Amino acid sequence: MKQDLHPHLYDVMARCACGNEFKTSSTRRELRSTYCSKCHPFFTGSQKHIDTAGRIEKFNKKYKV
């Protein structure tokens, strides 16, 4: 096996803009993110679908869902 081929793996604290921190491994020494599972709308349940042209109703009517 070749020596010094793979990058070094660090144990880091990943930080989110909302203030959440969690421990993970990375090849970078520092990780920062704008969204995490604590603040992203998909995971918090606050995600909303905006239907400006009635496409959802059109789809439901076409396929009788």
C-alpha positions as CSV (number, residue, x, y, z in Angstrom):
1,M,0.0,0.0,0.0
2,K,1.4,3.4,-0.9
3,Q,2.3,5.8,1.8
4,D,0.9,9.4,2.1
5,L,-1.7,8.7,-0.7
6,H,-4.9,9.4,1.2
7,P,-5.7,12.8,2.9
8,H,-5.7,13.0,6.7
9,L,-9.0,12.5,8.4
10,Y,-9.8,14.9,11.2
11,D,-12.5,14.8,14.0
12,V,-14.2,18.2,13.7
13,M,-17.1,20.1,15.2
14,A,-19.5,21.1,12.3
15,R,-21.2,24.4,13.0
16,C,-24.5,25.6,11.5
17,A,-25.6,29.3,11.1
18,C,-28.4,28.5,13.6
19,G,-25.9,27.7,16.3
20,N,-26.2,23.9,16.2
21,E,-23.0,22.0,16.5
22,F,-22.3,18.3,16.0
23,K,-19.2,16.1,15.9
24,T,-18.2,14.5,12.6
25,S,-15.1,13.4,10.6
26,S,-13.8,15.3,7.6
27,T,-10.7,16.0,5.5
28,R,-11.1,19.7,6.3
29,R,-10.2,21.1,9.7
30,E,-13.3,23.3,10.0
31,L,-16.9,22.8,8.7
32,R,-19.5,25.5,8.6
33,S,-23.0,25.2,7.1
34,T,-26.0,27.5,6.5
35,Y,-28.6,24.7,7.1
36,C,-28.7,21.6,9.2
37,S,-31.3,19.1,10.2
38,K,-32.4,21.3,13.1
39,C,-33.2,24.4,11.0
40,H,-33.9,23.2,7.4
41,P,-37.6,23.5,6.5
42,F,-37.7,20.0,5.1
43,F,-36.7,18.4,8.4
44,T,-38.6,20.8,10.7
45,G,-41.9,20.3,8.9
46,S,-42.3,24.0,8.0
47,Q,-41.8,23.3,4.3
48,K,-44.6,24.7,2.2
49,H,-45.4,24.0,-1.5
50,I,-46.2,27.1,-3.4
51,D,-48.7,26.4,-6.2
52,T,-48.9,29.6,-8.3
53,A,-50.4,28.2,-11.4
54,G,-52.8,25.5,-10.0
55,R,-50.5,22.8,-11.2
56,I,-51.2,20.5,-8.2
57,E,-55.0,20.7,-8.8
58,K,-54.4,20.1,-12.6
59,F,-52.3,17.1,-11.9
60,N,-54.8,15.7,-9.4
61,K,-57.7,16.3,-11.8
62,K,-55.8,14.7,-14.7
63,Y,-54.8,11.5,-12.8
64,K,-57.8,11.6,-10.4
65,V,-55.6,11.3,-7.3
